Amino acid sequence: MSENPLLPAWYDVAWTAIVLVVIGLAAWSLVSLSRSKVDAPTKLAWAVFIIVAPVLGSIVWLVHLRNRRAELAR
């Protein structure tokens, strides 16, 4: 593989790390969603949201889950 003179080597490493973090976050959110006690249509909507917008969908789901658990603890 030839090296691109316009992009430093750390650029590839950084983008690879970012992609892996996004994939890991989406996977974590989908596993959390599958284990939650949400009805099937709502799970499907959340899953589509997480897959279409992995960063935003995952963050919104995890915040929603945290708020829901805090609500149930009261």
C-alpha positions in Angstrom: 0.0 0.0 0.0 1.4 3.4 -1.0 1.5 6.1 1.6 -0.4 9.3 0.9 2.0 12.3 1.1 -0.9 14.7 1.9 -2.2 12.8 5.0 0.0 11.8 8.0 -0.1 8.3 9.2 -1.9 9.2 12.5 -4.8 10.4 10.4 -5.7 6.8 9.4 -5.2 5.6 13.0 -7.4 8.3 14.4 -10.2 7.7 11.9 -10.0 3.9 12.6 -10.3 4.5 16.3 -13.3 6.9 15.8 -15.1 4.3 13.7 -14.4 1.5 16.2 -15.8 3.7 19.0 -18.9 4.5 17.0 -19.5 0.9 16.2 -18.9 -0.1 19.8 -21.3 2.5 21.1 -24.0 1.4 18.7 -23.5 -2.2 19.6 -23.7 -1.4 23.3 -26.9 0.5 22.8 -28.5 -2.2 20.7 -27.6 -4.9 23.3 -29.0 -2.6 26.0 -32.1 -2.0 23.9 -32.6 -5.8 23.4 -32.4 -6.4 27.1 -34.8 -3.6 28.0 -38.5 -4.1 28.8 -39.8 -2.0 26.0 -42.6 -3.2 23.7 -41.7 -4.6 20.2 -42.8 -1.6 18.0 -40.9 0.8 20.3 -37.8 -1.4 20.2 -38.0 -1.5 16.4 -38.2 2.3 16.2 -35.3 2.7 18.7 -33.2 0.2 16.8 -33.8 1.9 13.5 -32.9 5.3 15.1 -29.7 3.8 16.5 -28.7 2.2 13.2 -29.5 5.2 11.1 -27.8 7.8 13.4 -25.4 5.7 15.5 -23.9 8.5 17.6 -27.0 10.5 18.2 -29.3 7.5 18.5 -27.0 5.8 21.0 -26.6 8.8 23.2 -30.3 9.6 23.2 -31.1 5.9 24.0 -28.6 5.7 26.9 -29.8 9.1 28.4 -33.5 7.9 28.0 -32.6 4.6 29.7 -30.8 6.3 32.6 -33.7 8.7 33.1 -36.2 5.8 33.0 -34.2 3.8 35.6 -34.0 6.9 37.8 -37.8 7.3 37.5 -38.4 3.7 38.4 -36.2 3.9 41.4 -38.3 6.7 43.0 
